[in-house]
Amino acid sequence: MHRWKRGVSVGASLALAAAAVTGWTVHAHAARADDVAHLVAQAGDLDASLGQLLHQAPFAMPMPRLPNILPRVYSITEFGAKPGLGQVNTQAIQAAIDAASRDGGGIVDIPPGYWVTGPIVLKSHVDLNVESGAQLQFSGDHDLYPLVPSGSSYVVQSPISATGAVDVAITGHGVIDGAGNTWRPVEKSKLSAGQWNALVASGGVVTPDGSTWWPTAQGANAQAYIKAHPNMTYQDYLQVKDYLRPYMVYFQGCQGVWLEGVTFENSPFATVKVNTSKDVVIDEVNIRNPWYGQNTDGIDVSADQDVVLYRDVIDTGDDGIALESSGNDAAGVFHEQDVVVADCIVHNGHSGFAVGSYTDGGIRDVWVTGDVYDGTESGLRFKSGVGKGGLVEDIEMDHIVMRDISGAAITFDDGYVDNGADTSSLQAPGPNSYVPQFENMTIADVTCEYAGQSLYMNGLPNAPISNITLQNVSITANQPPQIQNTSNLVENQVQIQSGVTMLGEIPH
């Protein structure tokens, strides 16, 4: 693993060195030499800590490479950014990012203050450093977010994105707010009568069936519009733009990604999405979304390799940490592999750690260790279905503590939204069969103080869940295990107590 480059001296002389290299005027506040020194030290400490952690992995886990970032600073104020509610700073922040990347790399500094912006694009060799006391506030003006091509369709540009970038980072201890409340729907069933009435009174539009509130009429009416326009054009997508909620942070095809220390909150959709990327480290990141926030996954890792999620804290409205993989085209191909999730805490959410529902690209060599799941709907959750399934194997989960799990502590479900496929007519699983296969996994040293159900395992007749080992597992739950179409379930030192309720807890 490479540390931060030390080609420029770190310390009081950093400001002068940066000025000499970049040619722009550096003020004392803009240089932030102490912060740069902290980042360099943080990278070195993380390097050593990860080395110790990954040495214990149950497979040969490669050491992800931290980005090479030159320690020279580009303050957004030097490019015209102004704090407060009165100015949108998109151009200034993007100009700082572009200049840093063009010059060979550097740290784009967001100093303390309240900074409003539209969507920005990270470039190679750039660290976006959001200082403690800074809030990077993405605007709720949806006109600032263009539609961008995605295959044969269009999506809304993410507040923060990077495509094909090398060595990119988001660091610091400030806050990044995605203005998700201006995008997200809210289901009436998730709120009390008083909360629902207050939400409706605030504005927005309720769907004709009365079940869901949307911030805008465009979002509320989008499903009917899409149904009436089966061959959507660019102009059609513009008519349902508010329905196409963006990922808050989206990395596509990148190498060398580091997120450290930052708080991401109020996401429109999934919060951090990393797709088809390599060498990814997400360390000590905080993610905060309301528990009723629709589809607000904390961290989604999709078809990536050499990924470490370490010491993150997530409180959200959907899966806390989720792995997916698509694109299986040959036997033995695994588009998602070599992933370590360690010492993370997940509150609320649909799960602590989830796999699926798209698994057709293959997933293997995953280690989840030392996590805490407190108040999630499920603890460990594996979900897929016919038409989207593939082989998921060689996953070890150990030393996990759960509490107040409203659903099942451990879930394997091969019938997750399978659109009513007739599984009896399917052939045996294989490449391109799109049948889910969960096999060869170990769950060890796990305790759950309370769950709605201890264990739920729902395999397929022609593709049973197989070779799952439970070792030293203790669960107290309301409902007993429910197991079907499962082969070779090995239980050693497993204690399950059923008929238990959790005093004073109201599941949501």
C-alpha positions as CSV (number, residue, x, y, z in Angstrom):
1,M,0.0,0.0,0.0
2,H,1.3,3.4,-1.0
3,R,1.2,6.2,1.5
4,W,0.6,9.8,0.6
5,K,3.5,11.1,-1.5
6,R,6.0,13.2,0.4
7,G,7.5,14.9,-2.6
8,V,6.6,18.3,-0.9
9,S,7.7,18.9,2.7
10,V,4.9,18.7,5.2
11,G,4.6,21.3,7.9
12,A,4.9,25.1,8.0
13,S,6.7,25.3,4.7
14,L,3.8,23.5,2.8
15,A,2.1,26.8,1.9
16,L,5.2,28.2,0.2
17,A,5.9,24.9,-1.6
18,A,2.3,24.7,-2.8
19,A,2.5,28.3,-4.1
20,A,5.7,27.6,-6.0
21,V,4.3,24.5,-7.6
22,T,0.8,25.8,-8.5
23,G,1.4,29.5,-9.0
24,W,-1.6,30.7,-7.0
25,T,-1.5,32.9,-4.0
26,V,-1.7,31.2,-0.7
27,H,-3.0,32.8,2.5
28,A,-2.3,31.5,5.9
29,H,-5.8,30.1,6.4
30,A,-5.9,28.6,2.9
31,A,-2.7,26.5,3.3
32,R,-4.0,24.5,6.3
33,A,-0.5,22.9,6.8
34,D,-1.6,21.3,10.0
35,D,-4.5,19.5,8.3
36,V,-2.2,18.2,5.6
37,A,0.2,16.9,8.2
38,H,-2.7,15.2,9.9
39,L,-3.8,13.5,6.7
40,V,-0.4,12.2,6.0
41,A,-0.1,10.8,9.5
42,Q,-3.6,9.4,9.2
43,A,-2.7,7.5,6.0
44,G,0.4,6.1,7.7
45,D,-1.6,5.0,10.7
46,L,-4.3,3.4,8.5
47,D,-1.6,1.6,6.5
48,A,-0.2,-0.1,9.6
49,S,-3.7,-0.8,11.1
50,L,-4.9,-2.4,7.9
51,G,-1.8,-4.5,7.6
52,Q,-2.5,-6.1,11.0
53,L,-6.2,-6.6,10.2
54,L,-5.8,-8.1,6.8
55,H,-3.1,-10.5,8.0
56,Q,-5.9,-12.2,10.0
57,A,-8.3,-12.6,7.0
58,P,-9.4,-16.2,6.3
59,F,-8.2,-15.8,2.6
60,A,-5.3,-14.1,1.0
61,M,-6.7,-10.6,1.1
62,P,-4.7,-8.2,-1.1
63,M,-3.7,-4.9,0.6
64,P,-5.7,-2.1,-1.1
65,R,-3.6,0.8,-2.3
66,L,-4.3,4.1,-0.8
67,P,-4.4,7.0,-3.2
68,N,-1.2,9.0,-4.1
69,I,-2.1,12.6,-3.3
70,L,0.4,15.4,-3.4
71,P,0.2,17.5,-0.2
72,R,-0.5,20.8,-1.8
73,V,-3.6,22.7,-1.1
74,Y,-6.2,24.3,-3.3
75,S,-8.7,26.2,-1.2
76,I,-12.1,26.7,-2.7
77,T,-12.0,30.3,-1.5
78,E,-9.1,31.0,-3.8
79,F,-11.4,30.1,-6.7
80,G,-14.2,32.4,-5.6
81,A,-16.3,30.3,-3.2
82,K,-18.3,32.1,-0.6
83,P,-20.0,30.7,2.5
84,G,-23.6,31.1,3.5
85,L,-27.0,30.7,1.9
86,G,-26.7,33.4,-0.7
87,Q,-24.4,31.8,-3.3
88,V,-24.1,28.4,-5.1
89,N,-20.4,27.5,-5.3
90,T,-20.5,24.8,-8.0
91,Q,-18.2,26.5,-10.4
92,A,-15.7,27.5,-7.8
93,I,-15.4,24.1,-6.2
94,Q,-15.3,22.4,-9.6
95,A,-12.6,24.8,-10.8
96,A,-10.5,23.9,-7.7
97,I,-10.9,20.2,-8.4
98,D,-10.0,20.6,-12.1
99,A,-6.9,22.8,-11.3
100,A,-5.6,20.3,-8.7
101,S,-6.1,17.3,-11.1
102,R,-4.6,19.3,-14.0
103,D,-1.5,20.2,-12.0
104,G,-0.9,16.5,-11.1
105,G,-2.9,16.3,-7.9
106,G,-3.6,17.9,-4.6
107,I,-6.0,18.6,-1.8
108,V,-9.1,20.6,-2.5
109,D,-9.9,22.2,0.9
110,I,-13.4,23.0,2.1
111,P,-12.8,25.3,5.1
112,P,-15.1,25.7,8.1
113,G,-18.4,27.3,7.1
114,Y,-21.6,26.5,5.2
115,W,-21.0,26.0,1.5
116,V,-23.9,25.5,-1.0
117,T,-23.2,23.7,-4.2
118,G,-24.6,21.8,-7.1
119,P,-23.2,18.5,-8.3
120,I,-19.4,18.2,-8.6
121,V,-17.2,15.6,-10.3
122,L,-14.0,14.4,-8.7
123,K,-10.9,13.9,-10.8
124,S,-7.8,11.8,-10.6
125,H,-5.2,12.5,-7.9
126,V,-7.6,14.8,-5.9
127,D,-8.6,14.7,-2.3
128,L,-11.8,16.6,-1.4
129,N,-11.0,17.6,2.2
130,V,-14.1,18.7,4.2
131,E,-12.7,20.3,7.4
132,S,-14.2,20.0,10.8
133,G,-16.7,22.8,11.1
134,A,-17.5,22.7,7.4
135,Q,-20.8,21.7,5.9
136,L,-20.9,21.0,2.1
137,Q,-24.6,21.5,1.4
138,F,-25.9,20.2,-1.9
139,S,-28.7,22.4,-3.3
140,G,-32.3,21.3,-3.4
141,D,-32.7,23.0,-6.8
142,H,-33.1,20.0,-9.1
143,D,-32.5,22.1,-12.1
144,L,-28.8,22.1,-11.2
145,Y,-28.7,18.3,-11.6
146,P,-28.5,17.2,-15.3
147,L,-29.5,13.9,-16.7
148,V,-26.5,11.8,-17.8
149,P,-26.5,8.7,-20.0
150,S,-26.5,5.3,-18.4
151,G,-26.6,2.5,-21.0
152,S,-29.8,3.0,-23.0
153,S,-31.4,5.2,-20.4
154,Y,-30.6,8.3,-18.3
155,V,-30.0,8.9,-14.6
156,V,-29.6,12.1,-12.6
157,Q,-26.1,13.2,-12.0
158,S,-25.0,12.4,-8.4
159,P,-24.0,15.2,-6.0
160,I,-20.5,13.8,-5.9
161,S,-19.3,11.4,-8.7
162,A,-16.1,10.1,-10.3
163,T,-15.8,7.9,-13.4
164,G,-12.6,6.2,-14.4
165,A,-10.6,8.2,-11.9
166,V,-7.3,7.1,-10.3
167,D,-6.4,8.0,-6.8
168,V,-9.4,9.9,-5.4
169,A,-10.3,10.7,-1.8
170,I,-12.9,12.4,0.4
171,T,-11.5,13.1,3.8
172,G,-11.9,15.4,6.8
173,H,-14.3,15.6,9.7
174,G,-16.9,17.9,8.2
175,V,-20.5,17.1,7.0
176,I,-21.7,16.6,3.4
177,D,-25.5,16.9,3.1
178,G,-27.2,15.5,0.0
179,A,-30.5,17.5,0.3
180,G,-32.3,14.1,0.1
181,N,-35.5,15.5,1.7
182,T,-36.2,17.3,-1.6
183,W,-36.0,14.0,-3.5
184,R,-37.2,11.2,-1.3
185,P,-40.7,9.8,-1.0
186,V,-42.1,8.8,2.4
187,E,-44.5,5.9,3.0
188,K,-47.5,6.7,5.2
189,S,-47.2,3.3,6.9
190,K,-43.8,4.3,8.3
191,L,-45.1,7.4,10.2
192,S,-47.5,8.0,13.0
193,A,-50.7,9.9,12.2
194,G,-49.3,13.1,13.6
195,Q,-46.0,12.8,11.7
196,W,-47.9,12.1,8.4
197,N,-50.2,15.1,8.9
198,A,-47.3,17.4,9.5
199,L,-45.5,16.1,6.5
200,V,-48.5,16.6,4.2
201,A,-49.0,20.1,5.6
202,S,-45.4,21.0,4.7
203,G,-46.2,20.8,1.0
204,G,-45.5,18.2,-1.6
205,V,-48.0,15.7,-3.2
206,V,-49.6,12.5,-2.0
207,T,-50.0,9.7,-4.6
208,P,-53.6,9.0,-5.7
209,D,-53.8,5.9,-3.5
210,G,-52.9,7.9,-0.5
211,S,-50.0,5.7,0.5
212,T,-46.9,7.8,-0.3
213,W,-45.8,11.4,-0.1
214,W,-43.5,13.0,-2.6
215,P,-41.8,16.4,-2.5
216,T,-43.0,17.2,-6.0
217,A,-45.9,16.3,-8.3
218,Q,-43.3,15.0,-10.9
219,G,-42.1,12.4,-8.5
220,A,-45.7,11.4,-7.4
221,N,-46.9,11.0,-11.0
222,A,-43.8,9.4,-12.5
223,Q,-44.9,5.8,-12.4
224,A,-48.0,6.5,-14.4
225,Y,-46.0,8.5,-16.9
226,I,-43.4,5.7,-17.3
227,K,-46.2,3.1,-17.8
228,A,-47.8,5.2,-20.5
229,H,-44.4,5.8,-22.3
230,P,-42.8,2.3,-22.8
231,N,-40.1,3.7,-25.2
232,M,-38.7,6.5,-23.1
233,T,-36.7,9.3,-24.8
234,Y,-34.5,11.9,-23.3
235,Q,-37.4,14.3,-23.2
236,D,-39.5,11.7,-21.4
237,Y,-36.9,11.2,-18.8
238,L,-36.9,14.9,-18.1
239,Q,-40.6,14.6,-17.3
240,V,-39.8,12.1,-14.5
241,K,-36.5,13.5,-13.3
242,D,-37.6,13.9,-9.7
243,Y,-38.5,10.2,-9.6
244,L,-34.9,9.3,-10.7
245,R,-33.2,10.0,-7.4
246,P,-29.4,10.0,-7.6
247,Y,-26.9,8.2,-5.6
248,M,-25.3,10.7,-3.2
249,V,-21.7,9.6,-3.9
250,Y,-21.0,7.5,-6.9
251,F,-17.7,6.0,-8.0
252,Q,-17.7,4.1,-11.3
253,G,-14.7,2.3,-12.7
254,C,-12.2,3.9,-10.3
255,Q,-8.9,2.7,-8.8
256,G,-7.5,3.9,-5.5
257,V,-10.5,5.3,-3.6
258,W,-10.3,6.5,0.0
259,L,-13.1,7.9,2.1
260,E,-12.1,8.8,5.7
261,G,-13.7,10.6,8.6
262,V,-16.5,12.5,6.7
263,T,-20.1,12.5,7.7
264,F,-22.6,11.9,4.8
265,E,-26.2,12.7,5.6
266,N,-29.6,13.2,4.0
267,S,-29.0,11.2,0.9
268,P,-31.6,11.2,-2.0
269,F,-31.0,7.5,-2.6
270,A,-28.2,5.1,-1.7
271,T,-25.5,7.1,0.1
272,V,-22.2,5.7,-1.1
273,K,-22.2,3.5,-4.2
274,V,-18.9,2.1,-5.5
275,N,-19.2,0.2,-8.8
276,T,-16.6,-1.8,-10.8
277,S,-13.8,-0.3,-8.9
278,K,-10.6,-1.5,-7.3
279,D,-8.5,-0.7,-4.2
280,V,-11.3,0.9,-2.1
281,V,-10.9,1.9,1.6
282,I,-13.8,3.5,3.5
283,D,-12.6,4.2,7.0
284,E,-14.3,5.9,10.0
285,V,-17.1,7.3,7.8
286,N,-20.4,8.3,9.4
287,I,-23.6,7.9,7.4
288,R,-26.9,9.4,8.8
289,N,-30.2,9.2,7.0
290,P,-33.7,9.1,8.6
291,W,-34.9,5.6,9.3
292,Y,-37.9,6.2,7.1
293,G,-35.7,7.3,4.2
294,Q,-36.6,5.2,1.2
295,N,-33.8,3.2,-0.4
296,T,-31.1,5.1,1.5
297,D,-28.5,2.3,1.7
298,G,-25.4,3.2,3.7
299,I,-22.6,1.7,1.6
300,D,-23.2,-0.3,-1.6
301,V,-20.3,-2.2,-3.0
302,S,-21.1,-3.6,-6.5
303,A,-18.7,-5.7,-8.6
304,D,-15.6,-4.4,-6.9
305,Q,-12.3,-5.9,-5.9
306,D,-9.9,-5.3,-3.0
307,V,-12.3,-3.4,-0.7
308,V,-12.1,-2.6,3.0
309,L,-14.9,-1.0,5.0
310,Y,-13.4,-0.3,8.4
311,R,-14.8,1.4,11.5
312,D,-17.8,3.0,9.8
313,V,-20.9,4.0,11.6
314,I,-24.2,3.9,9.7
315,D,-27.7,4.9,10.7
316,T,-30.1,4.7,7.7
317,G,-33.4,3.7,6.1
318,D,-32.3,0.7,4.1
319,D,-29.4,-1.8,4.1
320,G,-26.5,-0.6,6.1
321,I,-23.7,-2.3,4.1
322,A,-24.7,-4.2,1.0
323,L,-22.7,-6.2,-1.6
324,E,-24.0,-6.9,-5.1
325,S,-22.5,-8.3,-8.3
326,S,-23.8,-8.4,-11.9
327,G,-22.2,-9.5,-15.2
328,N,-21.5,-13.2,-14.8
329,D,-20.5,-14.5,-18.2
330,A,-18.3,-17.6,-17.6
331,A,-17.8,-20.3,-15.0
332,G,-15.3,-19.2,-12.3
333,V,-15.8,-15.5,-12.9
334,F,-16.4,-13.5,-9.8
335,H,-16.9,-9.8,-10.3
336,E,-17.1,-9.2,-6.6
337,Q,-14.3,-10.6,-4.4
338,D,-11.7,-9.8,-1.8
339,V,-13.9,-7.7,0.5
340,V,-13.3,-7.1,4.2
341,V,-15.9,-5.4,6.5
342,A,-14.5,-4.8,10.0
343,D,-15.5,-3.1,13.2
344,C,-18.5,-1.3,11.7
345,I,-21.6,-0.3,13.6
346,V,-25.1,-0.2,11.9
347,H,-28.2,1.3,13.6
348,N,-31.7,1.1,12.1
349,G,-31.8,0.1,8.5
350,H,-33.1,-3.0,6.8
351,S,-29.9,-5.0,7.6
352,G,-26.5,-4.7,9.2
353,F,-24.7,-6.6,6.4
354,A,-26.5,-7.7,3.2
355,V,-25.6,-9.6,0.1
356,G,-27.9,-9.1,-3.0
357,S,-30.3,-9.0,-4.4
358,Y,-28.3,-9.0,-7.7
359,T,-25.7,-11.8,-7.4
360,D,-25.4,-13.0,-11.0
361,G,-21.9,-11.6,-11.3
362,G,-20.6,-13.9,-8.6
363,I,-19.3,-13.0,-5.1
364,R,-16.6,-14.8,-3.1
365,D,-13.9,-14.2,-0.5
366,V,-15.6,-11.9,1.9
367,W,-14.8,-11.5,5.6
368,V,-17.1,-9.6,8.0
369,T,-15.7,-9.3,11.5
370,G,-16.2,-7.3,14.7
371,D,-19.4,-5.6,13.6
372,V,-22.3,-4.3,15.8
373,Y,-25.9,-4.3,14.5
374,D,-28.2,-2.4,16.8
375,G,-31.9,-1.9,15.9
376,T,-31.8,-3.1,12.3
377,E,-34.6,-5.1,10.7
378,S,-32.2,-8.0,9.8
379,G,-28.7,-8.7,11.0
380,L,-26.9,-10.8,8.4
381,R,-29.0,-10.9,5.3
382,F,-28.5,-12.9,2.0
383,K,-31.2,-12.2,-0.6
384,S,-31.6,-13.0,-4.2
385,G,-34.1,-14.5,-6.7
386,V,-34.4,-16.3,-9.9
387,G,-33.4,-14.0,-12.8
388,K,-30.9,-12.1,-10.8
389,G,-29.0,-14.8,-8.9
390,G,-25.5,-16.3,-9.1
391,L,-22.9,-18.1,-7.0
392,V,-22.0,-16.6,-3.6
393,E,-19.5,-18.6,-1.7
394,D,-16.5,-18.5,0.7
395,I,-17.8,-15.9,3.1
396,E,-16.9,-15.8,6.8
397,M,-18.7,-13.8,9.4
398,D,-17.4,-13.7,13.0
399,H,-17.4,-11.8,16.3
400,I,-20.6,-10.0,15.5
401,V,-22.9,-8.6,18.2
402,M,-26.6,-7.9,17.4
403,R,-29.4,-6.4,19.5
404,D,-33.0,-5.5,18.9
405,I,-33.3,-7.0,15.4
406,S,-37.0,-6.7,14.4
407,G,-36.8,-9.4,11.8
408,A,-34.5,-12.4,11.5
409,A,-31.0,-12.3,12.9
410,I,-29.7,-14.4,10.1
411,T,-31.5,-14.6,6.7
412,F,-30.9,-16.6,3.5
413,D,-33.7,-16.0,1.0
414,D,-33.6,-17.3,-2.6
415,G,-37.1,-16.0,-3.2
416,Y,-36.5,-12.3,-2.9
417,V,-38.6,-10.5,-5.5
418,D,-38.4,-13.3,-8.1
419,N,-41.4,-11.9,-10.0
420,G,-43.2,-15.2,-9.7
421,A,-40.8,-17.3,-11.7
422,D,-41.7,-21.0,-11.9
423,T,-38.6,-22.5,-10.1
424,S,-39.8,-26.1,-10.8
425,S,-39.0,-25.9,-14.5
426,L,-35.5,-24.5,-14.0
427,Q,-32.4,-26.4,-14.9
428,A,-29.6,-26.9,-12.4
429,P,-27.6,-23.8,-11.6
430,G,-24.7,-22.9,-13.8
431,P,-23.2,-19.9,-15.7
432,N,-25.9,-17.6,-17.0
433,S,-28.6,-19.6,-15.3
434,Y,-29.4,-16.7,-13.0
435,V,-30.3,-19.0,-10.1
436,P,-29.2,-17.9,-6.7
437,Q,-26.6,-20.2,-4.9
438,F,-25.5,-19.4,-1.4
439,E,-22.9,-21.9,-0.2
440,N,-19.7,-22.5,1.8
441,M,-20.1,-19.9,4.5
442,T,-19.2,-19.8,8.2
443,I,-21.0,-17.7,10.9
444,A,-19.0,-17.9,14.1
445,D,-18.9,-16.2,17.5
446,V,-22.2,-14.3,17.0
447,T,-24.5,-13.2,19.7
448,C,-28.0,-11.6,19.3
449,E,-29.8,-10.3,22.4
450,Y,-33.1,-10.2,20.7
451,A,-34.6,-10.8,17.2
452,G,-38.1,-11.2,15.8
453,Q,-36.9,-14.6,14.4
454,S,-33.6,-16.4,15.0
455,L,-32.9,-17.9,11.6
456,Y,-34.7,-17.9,8.3
457,M,-33.4,-20.1,5.4
458,N,-35.4,-20.3,2.2
459,G,-33.6,-22.1,-0.5
460,L,-34.8,-23.4,-3.9
461,P,-35.6,-27.1,-4.5
462,N,-33.1,-27.3,-7.3
463,A,-30.5,-25.0,-5.7
464,P,-30.6,-25.5,-1.9
465,I,-28.6,-23.3,0.4
466,S,-25.7,-25.5,1.2
467,N,-22.7,-26.0,3.5
468,I,-23.4,-23.3,6.0
469,T,-21.7,-23.7,9.4
470,L,-22.9,-22.0,12.6
471,Q,-20.2,-22.1,15.3
472,N,-20.7,-20.6,18.8
473,V,-23.9,-18.7,17.9
474,S,-26.3,-17.5,20.6
475,I,-29.6,-15.9,19.7
476,T,-32.7,-15.0,21.7
477,A,-35.7,-14.4,19.5
478,N,-39.5,-14.4,19.4
479,Q,-40.0,-16.9,16.6
480,P,-38.1,-20.2,16.2
481,P,-35.9,-21.0,13.1
482,Q,-37.6,-21.6,9.8
483,I,-35.6,-23.7,7.4
484,Q,-36.4,-25.2,4.0
485,N,-34.4,-26.4,1.0
486,T,-31.1,-26.3,2.9
487,S,-28.5,-29.0,2.8
488,N,-25.5,-29.6,5.2
489,L,-26.3,-27.0,7.8
490,V,-23.7,-27.7,10.5
491,E,-24.4,-26.4,14.0
492,N,-21.7,-26.4,16.7
493,Q,-22.4,-24.8,20.1
494,V,-25.5,-23.1,18.8
495,Q,-28.0,-21.8,21.4
496,I,-31.4,-20.5,20.3
497,Q,-34.0,-19.4,22.7
498,S,-37.5,-18.7,21.3
499,G,-40.6,-17.0,22.6
500,V,-38.7,-13.9,23.9
501,T,-39.9,-10.3,23.6
502,M,-37.9,-7.1,23.9
503,L,-39.4,-4.9,26.6
504,G,-40.1,-1.3,25.6
505,E,-38.8,-1.6,22.0
506,I,-41.1,-0.6,19.1
507,P,-39.8,-2.0,15.8
508,H,-39.9,0.1,12.7
